[in-house]
């Protein structure tokens, strides 16, 4: 496999990172954003389906790393998981999720003053949902997909953070299939959507929405990776880096992938001495000033509580050798991953043909949730 040197070169692996204070883990399907070398963590479940408290957890990554639970003012959002959160300037915007019910509310935390606010909004808010994506382009937020009970969405809704206004967007081009548990990141003027599931199929396609023209286009990537949902993602330079997630075979992955938005090629972190336990529902957060990626929480592995950091300047990424032909169609599931995962595991052979998918479970619901009209299956 060809090596990519954009990240630097080296064989550094994920390093367990000590932090003073009380750890907020285990937790999964939470959210995290970075502001001024601090990582703000909120919400999620405790890994057993019970909703975490709605207090704020902050990791200071500068100097001596430490967790703290600062006191906030204002009324915080209700407990929930499967929500989405993004940073615009010094404000953290939170939308949707599932707790005692499904939500479609918007809450804002000022990361400087630590004051919560529920702004008065105009326009029609999107339908209640969880496991959607929320991306920022300038002063605008872009909500895509998600699920309400068994219904998956493919709509796009814009929120203007200056006018506090929702706007349903009419897009051109062929939209992605309805999905939840996908990742979405903005690089330049494009929002990249990868993976996810509609509850039956699990996807590995890359679909791009231009935020100026609102036109969808399906990217013909130079190679392809195993389909997955509930993965974690972040942006580093021109790359979208993706960690973990669950595939159609029910296996939760432990590999780090990188999608080059310029060359449209996937790469994978090669075999290194230290790899995290496989996990889904984690948070992958990049502190760009330090060129560090932090992996926080999640579920699926034996050790999902250890805080892990990866030096992005000291790793080597290898181009993935599989193509969409290995998985059938671009959105078809595959039974096995072909990427090297752990040093003690040999790469698994690519499937000869696309296999029938194992249906994905519905989005995880905190145990504290009130029963709906129809009971939902147990969380994955």
VEXDO-205035 format. One record per residue (C-alpha): residue number from 1; residue in one letter; x negated, y, z. Coordinates in pm, 1 decimal, always signed. Example, Ala and Ser with C-alpha at 12.3 -4.5 7.8 and 13.67 -1.06 7.14 Angstrom:
<kolgus>
+-----+--------+----------+----------+----------+
! num ! residu !        x !        y !        z !
+-----+--------+----------+----------+----------+
!   1 !      a !  -1230.0 !   -450.0 !   +780.0 !
!   2 !      s !  -1367.0 !   -106.0 !   +714.0 !
+-----+--------+----------+----------+----------+
</kolgus>
This chain:
<kolgus>
+-----+--------+----------+----------+----------+
! num ! residu !        x !        y !        z !
+-----+--------+----------+----------+----------+
!   1 !      x !     +0.0 !     +0.0 !     +0.0 !
!   2 !      x !   -117.1 !   +351.1 !    -73.1 !
!   3 !      x !   -198.5 !   +563.1 !   +229.4 !
!   4 !      x !    -68.6 !   +915.1 !   +279.3 !
!   5 !      x !   -302.7 !  +1171.1 !   +433.2 !
!   6 !      x !    -50.2 !  +1452.2 !   +473.2 !
!   7 !      x !    -19.4 !  +1358.9 !   +838.5 !
!   8 !      x !   -396.4 !  +1336.1 !   +880.9 !
!   9 !      x !   -578.1 !  +1006.2 !   +913.7 !
!  10 !      x !   -625.4 !   +775.3 !  +1204.3 !
!  11 !      x !   -480.7 !   +480.6 !  +1389.2 !
!  12 !      x !   -321.4 !   +655.7 !  +1684.9 !
!  13 !      x !    -10.0 !   +489.8 !  +1818.3 !
!  14 !      x !   +271.1 !   +593.0 !  +2045.9 !
!  15 !      x !   +125.4 !   +697.1 !  +2381.5 !
!  16 !      x !   +317.7 !   +659.0 !  +2708.7 !
!  17 !      x !   +334.8 !  +1007.9 !  +2853.8 !
!  18 !      x !   +355.8 !  +1084.7 !  +3222.3 !
!  19 !      x !   +581.5 !  +1365.7 !  +3331.7 !
!  20 !      x !   +639.6 !  +1488.3 !  +3684.8 !
!  21 !      x !   +991.9 !  +1513.0 !  +3820.8 !
!  22 !      x !  +1290.6 !  +1283.4 !  +3794.8 !
!  23 !      x !  +1328.9 !  +1110.4 !  +3459.3 !
!  24 !      x !  +1670.6 !  +1146.5 !  +3292.8 !
!  25 !      x !  +1647.4 !   +797.8 !  +3142.9 !
!  26 !      x !  +1793.4 !   +551.2 !  +3070.1 !
!  27 !      x !  +2034.9 !   +727.0 !  +2841.3 !
!  28 !      x !  +2139.2 !   +689.7 !  +2479.9 !
!  29 !      x !  +2343.2 !   +873.1 !  +2216.8 !
!  30 !      x !  +2237.7 !  +1198.0 !  +2380.8 !
!  31 !      x !  +2091.7 !  +1503.7 !  +2204.7 !
!  32 !      x !  +1768.6 !  +1701.4 !  +2233.0 !
!  33 !      x !  +1630.2 !  +2023.6 !  +2084.5 !
!  34 !      x !  +1293.0 !  +2195.5 !  +2121.6 !
!  35 !      x !  +1263.4 !  +2559.8 !  +2221.4 !
!  36 !      x !   +940.0 !  +2734.5 !  +2321.0 !
!  37 !      x !   +754.3 !  +2404.6 !  +2385.7 !
!  38 !      x !  +1039.7 !  +2280.1 !  +2602.9 !
!  39 !      x !  +1272.7 !  +1995.0 !  +2511.9 !
!  40 !      x !  +1634.8 !  +2043.4 !  +2619.3 !
!  41 !      x !  +1824.2 !  +1714.7 !  +2668.1 !
!  42 !      x !  +2198.3 !  +1692.5 !  +2721.8 !
!  43 !      x !  +2473.8 !  +1429.8 !  +2743.4 !
!  44 !      x !  +2480.4 !  +1067.3 !  +2636.2 !
!  45 !      x !  +2549.6 !   +742.6 !  +2820.1 !
!  46 !      x !  +2334.0 !   +554.6 !  +3071.2 !
!  47 !      x !  +2274.8 !   +261.2 !  +2836.3 !
!  48 !      x !  +2557.9 !    +65.6 !  +2997.8 !
!  49 !      x !  +2839.0 !   +271.3 !  +2850.9 !
!  50 !      x !  +2883.8 !   +506.7 !  +3146.6 !
!  51 !      x !  +2878.5 !   +876.8 !  +3064.4 !
!  52 !      x !  +2582.3 !  +1074.8 !  +3197.8 !
!  53 !      x !  +2640.3 !  +1387.5 !  +3402.4 !
!  54 !      x !  +2677.4 !  +1709.0 !  +3206.1 !
!  55 !      x !  +2375.8 !  +1871.5 !  +3368.2 !
!  56 !      x !  +2085.8 !  +1999.6 !  +3161.9 !
!  57 !      x !  +1752.3 !  +1814.0 !  +3154.7 !
!  58 !      x !  +1441.7 !  +2003.1 !  +3040.4 !
!  59 !      x !  +1096.4 !  +1865.2 !  +2962.8 !
!  60 !      x !   +812.0 !  +2117.5 !  +2969.3 !
!  61 !      x !   +554.7 !  +1989.3 !  +2719.2 !
!  62 !      x !   +300.8 !  +2265.8 !  +2789.1 !
!  63 !      x !    +19.4 !  +2187.6 !  +3030.6 !
!  64 !      x !   +132.3 !  +1947.1 !  +3302.5 !
!  65 !      x !   +439.5 !  +1780.8 !  +3158.8 !
!  66 !      x !   +735.8 !  +1786.0 !  +3393.6 !
!  67 !      x !  +1108.0 !  +1719.3 !  +3396.1 !
!  68 !      x !  +1340.8 !  +1955.4 !  +3573.7 !
!  69 !      x !  +1713.3 !  +2013.5 !  +3603.6 !
!  70 !      x !  +1753.5 !  +2391.6 !  +3592.1 !
!  71 !      x !  +2068.5 !  +2555.6 !  +3720.9 !
!  72 !      x !  +2289.8 !  +2689.0 !  +3445.1 !
!  73 !      x !  +2569.3 !  +2944.6 !  +3455.5 !
!  74 !      x !  +2902.2 !  +2932.4 !  +3282.0 !
!  75 !      x !  +3111.1 !  +2621.2 !  +3230.6 !
!  76 !      x !  +2922.2 !  +2334.4 !  +3065.7 !
!  77 !      x !  +3092.6 !  +2108.6 !  +2812.7 !
!  78 !      x !  +3275.4 !  +1799.8 !  +2935.7 !
!  79 !      x !  +3074.2 !  +1478.3 !  +2963.8 !
!  80 !      x !  +3032.5 !  +1303.1 !  +2631.6 !
!  81 !      x !  +2813.5 !  +1100.6 !  +2397.0 !
!  82 !      x !  +2781.8 !  +1086.3 !  +2020.2 !
!  83 !      x !  +2795.2 !  +1465.3 !  +1998.1 !
!  84 !      x !  +2555.5 !  +1673.3 !  +1787.5 !
!  85 !      x !  +2334.1 !  +1964.0 !  +1886.8 !
!  86 !      x !  +2106.5 !  +2203.8 !  +1699.5 !
!  87 !      x !  +1902.9 !  +2517.5 !  +1772.7 !
!  88 !      x !  +1956.5 !  +2855.5 !  +1604.6 !
!  89 !      x !  +1721.8 !  +3128.0 !  +1729.6 !
!  90 !      x !  +1729.6 !  +3089.9 !  +2107.9 !
!  91 !      x !  +2074.4 !  +2929.5 !  +2125.6 !
!  92 !      x !  +2166.2 !  +2563.2 !  +2141.7 !
!  93 !      x !  +2492.7 !  +2482.1 !  +1961.1 !
!  94 !      x !  +2682.4 !  +2165.9 !  +2057.5 !
!  95 !      x !  +2978.7 !  +2021.6 !  +1869.2 !
!  96 !      x !  +3212.2 !  +1723.5 !  +1904.6 !
!  97 !      x !  +3145.7 !  +1384.4 !  +2060.3 !
!  98 !      x !  +3344.6 !  +1135.5 !  +2266.1 !
!  99 !      x !  +3405.9 !  +1127.1 !  +2639.3 !
! 100 !      x !  +3745.0 !  +1110.2 !  +2809.4 !
! 101 !      x !  +3873.7 !  +1184.0 !  +2459.1 !
! 102 !      x !  +3734.4 !  +1280.0 !  +2122.0 !
! 103 !      x !  +3625.7 !  +1643.2 !  +2098.0 !
! 104 !      x !  +3606.2 !  +1912.9 !  +1831.3 !
! 105 !      x !  +3500.0 !  +2196.4 !  +2059.0 !
! 106 !      x !  +3193.1 !  +2414.0 !  +2021.3 !
! 107 !      x !  +2971.0 !  +2512.0 !  +2314.6 !
! 108 !      x !  +2662.0 !  +2732.8 !  +2316.4 !
! 109 !      x !  +2371.7 !  +2743.4 !  +2561.5 !
! 110 !      x !  +2136.4 !  +3040.1 !  +2565.3 !
! 111 !      x !  +1799.2 !  +2871.6 !  +2616.4 !
! 112 !      x !  +1650.3 !  +3188.0 !  +2767.8 !
! 113 !      x !  +1922.1 !  +3275.0 !  +3018.4 !
! 114 !      x !  +2055.1 !  +2917.4 !  +3060.0 !
! 115 !      x !  +2410.2 !  +3046.5 !  +3030.2 !
! 116 !      x !  +2680.5 !  +2826.8 !  +2875.5 !
! 117 !      x !  +2945.2 !  +2992.3 !  +2663.0 !
! 118 !      x !  +3247.8 !  +2870.3 !  +2472.6 !
! 119 !      x !  +3281.0 !  +3127.6 !  +2195.6 !
! 120 !      x !  +3611.2 !  +3238.9 !  +2053.3 !
! 121 !      x !  +3614.8 !  +3106.7 !  +1700.1 !
! 122 !      x !  +3818.0 !  +3173.9 !  +1389.7 !
! 123 !      x !  +3899.2 !  +2940.4 !  +1106.1 !
! 124 !      x !  +4013.3 !  +2580.8 !  +1133.4 !
! 125 !      x !  +3784.3 !  +2357.7 !  +1338.2 !
! 126 !      x !  +3703.7 !  +2012.0 !  +1196.6 !
! 127 !      x !  +3903.0 !  +1715.0 !  +1317.9 !
! 128 !      x !  +3784.1 !  +1559.2 !  +1643.7 !
! 129 !      x !  +3492.5 !  +1320.3 !  +1585.8 !
! 130 !      x !  +3174.7 !  +1160.7 !  +1715.0 !
! 131 !      x !  +2848.6 !  +1035.8 !  +1564.0 !
! 132 !      x !  +2855.7 !  +1311.9 !  +1302.1 !
! 133 !      x !  +2562.9 !  +1531.2 !  +1200.3 !
! 134 !      x !  +2502.5 !  +1898.9 !  +1270.1 !
! 135 !      x !  +2227.8 !  +2077.4 !  +1078.6 !
! 136 !      x !  +2120.1 !  +2441.4 !  +1071.0 !
! 137 !      x !  +2034.4 !  +2652.8 !   +768.2 !
! 138 !      x !  +1953.0 !  +3005.5 !   +873.4 !
! 139 !      x !  +2245.3 !  +3134.3 !  +1081.3 !
! 140 !      x !  +2482.6 !  +2867.6 !   +951.5 !
! 141 !      x !  +2565.8 !  +2525.5 !  +1092.5 !
! 142 !      x !  +2668.7 !  +2238.1 !   +866.2 !
! 143 !      x !  +2887.2 !  +1959.6 !  +1005.0 !
! 144 !      x !  +2909.4 !  +1640.5 !   +802.1 !
! 145 !      x !  +3075.4 !  +1303.2 !   +850.9 !
! 146 !      x !  +3136.2 !  +1125.7 !  +1178.7 !
! 147 !      x !  +3425.8 !   +909.6 !  +1295.8 !
! 148 !      x !  +3751.9 !   +924.3 !  +1487.7 !
! 149 !      x !  +3843.7 !   +575.4 !  +1610.9 !
! 150 !      x !  +3811.5 !   +364.2 !  +1293.6 !
! 151 !      x !  +3834.5 !   +656.0 !  +1048.6 !
! 152 !      x !  +3504.0 !   +773.7 !   +900.7 !
! 153 !      x !  +3467.7 !  +1115.4 !   +736.6 !
! 154 !      x !  +3282.7 !  +1267.4 !   +441.0 !
! 155 !      x !  +3392.9 !  +1629.7 !   +478.8 !
! 156 !      x !  +3163.1 !  +1930.7 !   +506.3 !
! 157 !      x !  +3244.6 !  +2219.2 !   +739.1 !
! 158 !      x !  +3033.9 !  +2532.2 !   +779.7 !
! 159 !      x !  +3012.4 !  +2739.3 !  +1097.7 !
! 160 !      x !  +2885.0 !  +3097.9 !  +1080.7 !
! 161 !      x !  +2702.9 !  +3163.8 !  +1409.6 !
! 162 !      x !  +2719.2 !  +3541.5 !  +1356.6 !
! 163 !      x !  +3093.5 !  +3561.8 !  +1287.5 !
! 164 !      x !  +3178.5 !  +3253.6 !  +1499.7 !
! 165 !      x !  +3388.8 !  +3126.0 !  +1211.7 !
! 166 !      x !  +3458.6 !  +2777.0 !  +1074.9 !
! 167 !      x !  +3497.5 !  +2729.3 !   +702.0 !
! 168 !      x !  +3585.5 !  +2407.5 !   +519.4 !
! 169 !      x !  +3348.4 !  +2379.4 !   +223.9 !
! 170 !      x !  +3459.7 !  +2258.6 !   -118.4 !
! 171 !      x !  +3158.6 !  +2081.1 !   -262.7 !
! 172 !      x !  +3088.4 !  +1978.4 !   -618.9 !
! 173 !      x !  +2910.7 !  +1665.5 !   -733.6 !
! 174 !      x !  +2961.3 !  +1314.9 !   -600.8 !
! 175 !      x !  +2976.7 !  +1319.0 !   -219.7 !
! 176 !      x !  +2828.4 !  +1047.2 !     +0.6 !
! 177 !      x !  +3057.8 !   +768.5 !   +109.4 !
! 178 !      x !  +3237.4 !   +825.7 !   +439.5 !
! 179 !      x !  +2999.5 !   +750.4 !   +725.0 !
! 180 !      x !  +2894.4 !   +796.1 !  +1085.5 !
! 181 !      x !  +2566.4 !   +728.7 !  +1261.9 !
! 182 !      x !  +2367.7 !   +883.4 !   +976.5 !
! 183 !      x !  +2091.2 !  +1142.8 !  +1004.3 !
! 184 !      x !  +2092.0 !  +1483.1 !   +834.6 !
! 185 !      x !  +1809.0 !  +1735.1 !   +820.4 !
! 186 !      x !  +1757.1 !  +2062.1 !   +632.6 !
! 187 !      x !  +1434.5 !  +2126.9 !   +440.2 !
! 188 !      x !  +1433.3 !  +2447.2 !   +237.4 !
! 189 !      x !  +1781.9 !  +2498.8 !    +95.6 !
! 190 !      x !  +1870.9 !  +2128.7 !    +89.1 !
! 191 !      x !  +2036.0 !  +1910.5 !   +351.6 !
! 192 !      x !  +1923.2 !  +1547.7 !   +330.2 !
! 193 !      x !  +2161.5 !  +1276.0 !   +449.9 !
! 194 !      x !  +2025.3 !   +926.1 !   +509.6 !
! 195 !      x !  +2179.3 !   +600.6 !   +627.7 !
! 196 !      x !  +2480.5 !   +557.1 !   +850.5 !
! 197 !      x !  +2779.5 !   +326.1 !   +823.3 !
! 198 !      x !  +3150.0 !   +334.8 !   +747.4 !
! 199 !      x !  +3206.1 !    +44.6 !   +986.7 !
! 200 !      x !  +3174.5 !   -213.4 !   +708.2 !
! 201 !      x !  +2869.9 !   -122.8 !   +503.6 !
! 202 !      x !  +2543.3 !    +13.1 !   +636.0 !
! 203 !      x !  +2368.0 !   +253.4 !   +401.7 !
! 204 !      x !  +2011.9 !   +335.2 !   +297.2 !
! 205 !      x !  +2085.6 !   +599.2 !    +35.7 !
! 206 !      x !  +1948.8 !   +953.7 !    +36.3 !
! 207 !      x !  +2210.8 !  +1212.5 !    -61.6 !
! 208 !      x !  +2127.0 !  +1582.0 !    -86.1 !
! 209 !      x !  +2353.6 !  +1883.0 !    -43.5 !
! 210 !      x !  +2228.5 !  +2216.8 !   -176.2 !
! 211 !      x !  +2335.9 !  +2475.1 !    +80.8 !
! 212 !      x !  +2348.7 !  +2758.3 !   -175.3 !
! 213 !      x !  +2555.1 !  +2589.8 !   -447.2 !
! 214 !      x !  +2726.7 !  +2330.5 !   -221.7 !
! 215 !      x !  +2654.3 !  +2064.4 !   -481.3 !
! 216 !      x !  +2591.3 !  +1702.0 !   -383.2 !
! 217 !      x !  +2338.6 !  +1490.0 !   -567.4 !
! 218 !      x !  +2228.3 !  +1133.1 !   -511.1 !
! 219 !      x !  +1852.3 !  +1102.9 !   -496.0 !
! 220 !      x !  +1680.2 !   +831.7 !   -695.5 !
! 221 !      x !  +1401.2 !   +765.2 !   -449.7 !
! 222 !      x !  +1077.3 !   +607.3 !   -565.3 !
! 223 !      x !  +1123.2 !   +332.6 !   -310.1 !
! 224 !      x !  +1374.2 !   +228.3 !    -45.3 !
! 225 !      x !  +1391.4 !   +115.6 !   +316.3 !
! 226 !      x !  +1621.8 !   -119.4 !   +502.2 !
! 227 !      x !  +1969.8 !    +25.2 !   +565.2 !
! 228 !      x !  +2036.9 !   +146.5 !   +918.7 !
! 229 !      x !  +2265.0 !   +348.8 !  +1141.1 !
! 230 !      x !  +2213.9 !   +521.6 !  +1477.4 !
! 231 !      x !  +1854.1 !   +610.3 !  +1389.8 !
! 232 !      x !  +1677.8 !   +926.1 !  +1512.6 !
! 233 !      x !  +1525.7 !  +1195.8 !  +1293.4 !
! 234 !      x !  +1327.9 !  +1519.6 !  +1288.5 !
! 235 !      x !  +1148.8 !  +1743.9 !  +1038.5 !
! 236 !      x !   +770.9 !  +1773.1 !  +1017.5 !
! 237 !      x !   +630.1 !  +1984.7 !   +733.4 !
! 238 !      x !   +797.5 !  +1859.5 !   +413.1 !
! 239 !      x !   +877.5 !  +1524.7 !   +572.1 !
! 240 !      x !  +1188.8 !  +1389.9 !   +736.2 !
! 241 !      x !  +1072.5 !  +1138.2 !   +991.9 !
! 242 !      x !  +1311.8 !   +865.2 !  +1101.9 !
! 243 !      x !  +1278.1 !   +621.9 !  +1389.7 !
! 244 !      x !  +1460.4 !   +297.3 !  +1469.5 !
! 245 !      x !  +1828.9 !   +234.8 !  +1414.3 !
! 246 !      x !  +2029.8 !    -83.1 !  +1365.1 !
! 247 !      x !  +2041.1 !   -275.8 !  +1038.4 !
! 248 !      x !  +2306.4 !   -498.7 !   +878.3 !
! 249 !      x !  +2148.1 !   -806.6 !  +1035.6 !
! 250 !      x !  +2217.4 !   -667.3 !  +1382.9 !
! 251 !      x !  +1846.5 !   -613.1 !  +1446.5 !
! 252 !      x !  +1739.6 !   -282.4 !  +1598.1 !
! 253 !      x !  +1424.4 !   -145.7 !  +1434.5 !
! 254 !      x !  +1107.3 !    -12.2 !  +1596.3 !
! 255 !      x !   +934.4 !   +144.3 !  +1296.5 !
! 256 !      x !   +868.1 !   +508.4 !  +1212.7 !
! 257 !      x !   +951.3 !   +613.2 !   +857.3 !
! 258 !      x !   +879.1 !   +934.9 !   +671.3 !
! 259 !      x !  +1062.6 !  +1061.8 !   +363.9 !
! 260 !      x !   +866.8 !  +1307.1 !   +151.9 !
! 261 !      x !  +1116.8 !  +1563.8 !    +26.0 !
! 262 !      x !   +879.0 !  +1666.8 !   -253.0 !
! 263 !      x !   +776.4 !  +1327.9 !   -395.5 !
! 264 !      x !  +1095.9 !  +1142.4 !   -289.8 !
! 265 !      x !   +888.4 !   +856.7 !   -152.1 !
! 266 !      x !   +926.1 !   +668.4 !   +177.1 !
! 267 !      x !   +624.3 !   +585.1 !   +393.9 !
! 268 !      x !   +595.6 !   +378.0 !   +711.1 !
! 269 !      x !   +361.4 !   +405.4 !  +1008.5 !
! 270 !      x !   +114.4 !   +120.4 !   +972.0 !
! 271 !      x !    +28.7 !   -137.2 !  +1234.8 !
! 272 !      x !   -105.4 !    +39.1 !  +1541.4 !
! 273 !      x !   -200.3 !    -80.8 !  +1886.2 !
! 274 !      x !    +95.2 !    +80.8 !  +2060.9 !
! 275 !      x !   +454.1 !    +62.9 !  +1934.3 !
! 276 !      x !   +772.8 !   +146.8 !  +2125.3 !
! 277 !      x !  +1036.9 !   -112.5 !  +2196.0 !
! 278 !      x !  +1300.2 !   -114.3 !  +1923.4 !
! 279 !      x !  +1586.6 !   +122.9 !  +1991.2 !
! 280 !      x !  +1889.9 !   +303.0 !  +1855.2 !
! 281 !      x !  +2072.1 !   +609.0 !  +1983.5 !
! 282 !      x !  +1741.9 !   +772.1 !  +2082.2 !
! 283 !      x !  +1620.9 !  +1128.2 !  +2023.2 !
! 284 !      x !  +1314.8 !  +1203.4 !  +1811.7 !
! 285 !      x !  +1195.3 !  +1557.7 !  +1877.3 !
! 286 !      x !   +896.5 !  +1731.4 !  +1717.6 !
! 287 !      x !   +702.1 !  +2005.4 !  +1895.1 !
! 288 !      x !   +552.9 !  +2158.5 !  +1580.8 !
! 289 !      x !   +303.0 !  +2381.9 !  +1761.3 !
! 290 !      x !   +141.7 !  +2071.6 !  +1910.7 !
! 291 !      x !   +198.5 !  +1839.0 !  +1612.0 !
! 292 !      x !   +357.3 !  +1594.5 !  +1853.9 !
! 293 !      x !   +667.4 !  +1379.2 !  +1816.1 !
! 294 !      x !   +843.4 !  +1272.8 !  +2135.8 !
! 295 !      x !  +1069.8 !   +969.0 !  +2153.7 !
! 296 !      x !  +1331.5 !  +1003.3 !  +2425.0 !
! 297 !      x !  +1565.4 !   +733.4 !  +2550.7 !
! 298 !      x !  +1784.5 !   +508.8 !  +2339.1 !
! 299 !      x !  +1899.6 !   +151.9 !  +2384.9 !
! 300 !      x !  +1828.7 !   -193.3 !  +2245.1 !
! 301 !      x !  +1478.0 !   -270.2 !  +2372.5 !
! 302 !      x !  +1335.7 !   -386.7 !  +2702.8 !
! 303 !      x !  +1166.4 !    -55.5 !  +2784.1 !
! 304 !      x !  +1365.0 !   +245.8 !  +2670.1 !
! 305 !      x !  +1290.0 !   +466.8 !  +2969.4 !
! 306 !      x !   +923.2 !   +546.5 !  +2906.6 !
! 307 !      x !   +855.9 !   +887.4 !  +2751.1 !
! 308 !      x !   +646.1 !   +836.0 !  +2438.0 !
! 309 !      x !   +446.3 !  +1080.3 !  +2226.3 !
! 310 !      x !   +288.9 !  +1042.1 !  +1882.9 !
! 311 !      x !     +7.7 !  +1264.2 !  +1752.9 !
! 312 !      x !   +120.5 !  +1336.8 !  +1397.3 !
! 313 !      x !   -225.3 !  +1465.8 !  +1302.4 !
! 314 !      x !   -386.6 !  +1132.3 !  +1381.9 !
! 315 !      x !   -177.9 !   +870.4 !  +1204.7 !
! 316 !      x !   -183.8 !   +708.3 !   +863.2 !
! 317 !      x !   +140.0 !   +642.8 !   +677.3 !
! 318 !      x !   +158.8 !   +369.4 !   +413.4 !
! 319 !      x !   +394.3 !   +391.6 !   +118.3 !
! 320 !      x !   +684.1 !   +148.1 !   +141.3 !
! 321 !      x !   +663.4 !   -112.2 !   -136.1 !
! 322 !      x !  +1030.5 !   -209.4 !   -150.7 !
! 323 !      x !  +1276.9 !    -47.4 !   -390.9 !
! 324 !      x !  +1655.0 !    -33.2 !   -407.3 !
! 325 !      x !  +1639.9 !   -353.6 !   -615.8 !
! 326 !      x !  +1530.9 !   -537.8 !   -301.8 !
! 327 !      x !  +1858.5 !   -444.1 !   -137.2 !
! 328 !      x !  +2097.2 !   -474.0 !   -429.9 !
! 329 !      x !  +2253.1 !   -133.4 !   -489.5 !
! 330 !      x !  +2132.2 !   +185.4 !   -331.1 !
! 331 !      x !  +2399.5 !   +167.8 !    -63.7 !
! 332 !      x !  +2400.9 !   -210.9 !    -23.4 !
! 333 !      x !  +2284.3 !   -379.3 !   +295.3 !
! 334 !      x !  +1985.0 !   -607.4 !   +331.3 !
! 335 !      x !  +1924.1 !   -883.1 !   +580.8 !
! 336 !      x !  +1560.8 !   -817.1 !   +662.6 !
! 337 !      x !  +1324.8 !   -520.3 !   +676.1 !
! 338 !      x !  +1016.7 !   -540.2 !   +457.7 !
! 339 !      x !   +821.6 !   -277.5 !   +648.8 !
! 340 !      x !   +553.3 !   -388.8 !   +891.8 !
! 341 !      x !   +690.5 !   -340.8 !  +1240.1 !
! 342 !      x !   +471.5 !   -471.4 !  +1521.7 !
! 343 !      x !   +105.8 !   -581.0 !  +1500.0 !
! 344 !      x !   +204.7 !   -928.7 !  +1616.8 !
! 345 !      x !   +477.3 !   -963.2 !  +1354.0 !
! 346 !      x !   +420.1 !  -1037.3 !   +989.5 !
! 347 !      x !   +615.4 !   -833.1 !   +737.0 !
! 348 !      x !   +942.0 !  -1004.7 !   +659.5 !
! 349 !      x !  +1013.2 !  -1107.2 !   +299.2 !
! 350 !      x !  +1244.4 !   -892.7 !    +94.7 !
! 351 !      x !  +1587.3 !  -1043.6 !    +26.1 !
! 352 !      x !  +1648.9 !  -1196.9 !   -313.5 !
! 353 !      x !  +1991.0 !  -1035.9 !   -333.6 !
! 354 !      x !  +2210.7 !   -812.4 !   -129.8 !
! 355 !      x !  +2368.8 !  -1006.3 !   +155.0 !
! 356 !      x !  +2712.7 !   -964.8 !   +301.9 !
! 357 !      x !  +2690.4 !   -708.6 !   +579.4 !
! 358 !      x !  +2758.2 !   -766.9 !   +944.8 !
! 359 !      x !  +3025.8 !   -506.9 !  +1019.7 !
! 360 !      x !  +2898.6 !   -225.5 !  +1237.0 !
! 361 !      x !  +3069.2 !   -169.5 !  +1567.5 !
! 362 !      x !  +3271.1 !   +146.4 !  +1609.8 !
! 363 !      x !  +3092.1 !   +443.5 !  +1765.7 !
! 364 !      x !  +2989.5 !   +386.6 !  +2125.6 !
! 365 !      x !  +3236.4 !   +518.0 !  +2381.6 !
! 366 !      x !  +3148.2 !   +607.7 !  +2741.2 !
! 367 !      x !  +3302.5 !   +375.5 !  +2997.6 !
! 368 !      x !  +3470.1 !   +670.3 !  +3166.6 !
! 369 !      x !  +3685.2 !   +732.7 !  +2862.1 !
! 370 !      x !  +4059.1 !   +711.3 !  +2896.8 !
! 371 !      x !  +4219.4 !   +433.4 !  +2692.6 !
! 372 !      x !  +4347.2 !   +525.8 !  +2346.8 !
! 373 !      x !  +4665.7 !   +389.0 !  +2194.7 !
! 374 !      x !  +4463.1 !   +100.9 !  +2057.0 !
! 375 !      x !  +4170.0 !    -30.8 !  +2260.8 !
! 376 !      x !  +3832.3 !    +11.6 !  +2098.9 !
! 377 !      x !  +3576.4 !   -270.7 !  +2085.2 !
! 378 !      x !  +3292.7 !   -273.3 !  +2335.2 !
! 379 !      x !  +2991.2 !    -52.1 !  +2253.5 !
! 380 !      x !  +2712.3 !   -208.9 !  +2052.9 !
+-----+--------+----------+----------+----------+
</kolgus>
